[in-house]
Amino acid sequence: MDAALRLGAADEAIAVLRETTPFGDASEALLARIAGIARRARYAAGARIYSADDAADDIFVVLSGRAEHVFKPEVGAREALRRVTRGGVFGWAGLLLGQTQRLATVTAIEPTEVLRIDTEALVGLLESEPLEGGHVMERFASMIQREFTLPALLAQVRRLSGPLTEEMSSLSLTLYRLSLWLRSPRPYLMLVGFALFLGFWYLAVEVWKLPRFREMPGLTNVVREWLSPSPTYGLSLYIAEYYQHIAMSVWRVAQGFFLATVLGVPVGLLLGWSRSFKEYVFPVFETLRPIPILAWVPLAIVMFIATESAVVYLAFLASFFATALNTMLGVESIDESYVRAANCLGADRWQVFRHVIIPGALPFIFTGLQISIGVSWFSLVAAEMVSGQYGLGYVIWTSYVMVRYPTIVIGMVTLGIVGYVTSALVRIAGDYLMEWRVRELALAER
Amino acid sequence: MKKMLSNPALWRGVVSIAVFLVLWEIGARSKQWMAPEFFAPFKEFLGAMGFKKDYLPWIGAVPAPSAVLDSWTAVFVDASYWQSWYMSFFRVMSGFIAAMLIGIPFGLSLAMSRVAHGIGFPVFEVLRPIPPLAWVPASIIFWPTQETAIAFITFLGAFYTIVINVLGGARSIDVRYFQAARSMGSSRWDIFRRVILPGTLPSIVVGSAVGMGITWEVVVAAEMISGGGSQIGGTRGGGLGFFIWLSYVGGSYEQIVVGMISIGIAGFVSSELLRWGGRYATPWLKAR
């Protein structure tokens, strides 16, 4: 009986906490924990709850009744008097930076019931949930400024210590961002966008059968084919051959990309670093570069007897130019005073190269690598379409020739996904390396 | 002029290209003066690597620059060669202009309206990783003529780049410009006309120049893959990509290189023209 009553009281406490400004959008779990440290108290009409300059120990949340909150004159609030009713929060002075005493006098003007929450216990609780806790503190700050009209200078809340920035687990950060994202209109607009796109595709091809659209593979056809264990045209998620094609394309791009990085980065570094090397090599480079990679296809087939190496060569060539050019621009973007500073401190040429040129060019190199993986897919598809066996470009082209239209779309979508994943991998690798570099720079400049 | 001629960088450039051409010539002619016996010791190795066993790998298969020049002079007076130039230019321009006409307003509307961005951008981002050339078969099925199919592919090639650049350019405009304009009572149209448009113009120029490069890449491949309207007959009307492909099929390898160089020139010239026009459209950038 007693336990049930306490449970009911906890529910009531959570309900009122949800009506307050600072805890209004906190999670159920956090509210339950706050309710767990709250105590109930009753005040008769006319009773003084606390006076200005008392020790600021508890925070009060009004359950019922009405209290009068009067700031002491030195505070400088725009409105000194404020009546607080259910859902109102006062007694927050202990949360302010450097504040240990009450700023106001509060008197109950009706029989009033409140929740009392110990300030330090609350702060400790919020620190154990750094993401949500920080959010609650922000809402306290804005409530103090807006509702209690305190000047901004005074209304600075304490900073939560503890694992807020340093060891915040990336998972909780991701989840928090996800919940923020879900509360914004973006995911719903995105759904509308996809619904419009897919809906138009479905209606135009399969329902309305508009002219020209009629011949295209329809949405349901493609999806059914893709997910079917025994596809009509021989290619779906359940067929081993599908993965062989993907693996083949990825393997070709990987070879081309690897070669282009291994050759392109050093060439780009030399182009940017040595003036005479640039003057000798760059003209040839610039003569060859405007020739579209895809115009190389027949010549590549002639040069490389095996079509396999011809395809890899084309993927390589496209990435090579992008990588080398960006690396060169990266070296040229380095502030010359760094080189001079290193020289002044007695660095030899190799040390300048190792400690100034390479790290300085790194951001551009990674931009180049991202571009290069994109163009490498771009030219791979064309190369596979024209020549070669296996690979996603080959799938798309043969499906066209053999009139397996849904498979064309499966090939295109797969290509998009695989291409996106590979460039995301390059980006993540770059961010990871850059993070290290940014930290090093920050430490060095401190 | 005199100053230019005494610039060592120029001479180094000339030397480098000359050396490149000479090496190419020697490499390409190697199979004529290098006795097959020369390759005897490497026969096993070359064969294992997948090369022909009696001339230098790679370079040995490429036609020599002198032969290319010969073939070029022969082709120079051929009307069908110039017809190919015209066809490719026409396709590039139609695709490119369509990409500008659709891409710039689309990018601007994504930048101007949060709702348009929320609805349009995710779909755009999902379609973007699909290489334009993967659209070739779908495009041939969809469009009634080969000509429109190729123009559509070239359109796609430039479209993504232009939209991304317009969006990025509009995003990078200093927010204080908007605040200043608004506090002086500008309407939405004024802000668009006086802040957003001039603010994005440089990135429109950059995006178009990059897009132009991609357009040439794409048109070549689209012509090769789709056969470039070969039904019109012979090399006539096929475009430069088809010119290359036909030379390959016909075994006249010199002409492949002629075609490659022609496309290089065409792409370079059109990108430079665009950059020049861009500098003309954004004169304030030069002052900085």
Interface residues (C-beta under 8 A of the other chain):
Chain A: P185 R186 Y188 L189 M190 V192 G193 F194 L196 F197 R212 F213 E215 M216 S276 E279 Y280 V281 F282 P283 V284 T287 L288 P290 I291 P292 I293 L294 A295 W296 V297 P298 L299 I301 V302 M303 F304 I305 A306 S309 W377 F378 S379 V381 A382 M385 V386 L392 G393 I396 W397 S399 Y400 Y405 I408 V409 G411 M412 V413 L415 G416 I417 G419 Y420 S423
Chain B: P8 A9 R12 G13 V14 V15 S16 I17 F20 G50 F51 K52 W58 I59 A61 V62 V115 H117 G118 I119 G120 F121 P122 V123 V126 L127 R128 P129 I130 P131 P132 L133 A134 W135 V136 P137 A138 I140 I141 F142 W143 P144 G213 W216 E217 V218 V220 A221 M224 I225 L240 G241 I244 W245 S247 Y248 Y253 I256 V257 G259 M260 I261 I263 G264 I265 G267 F268 S271
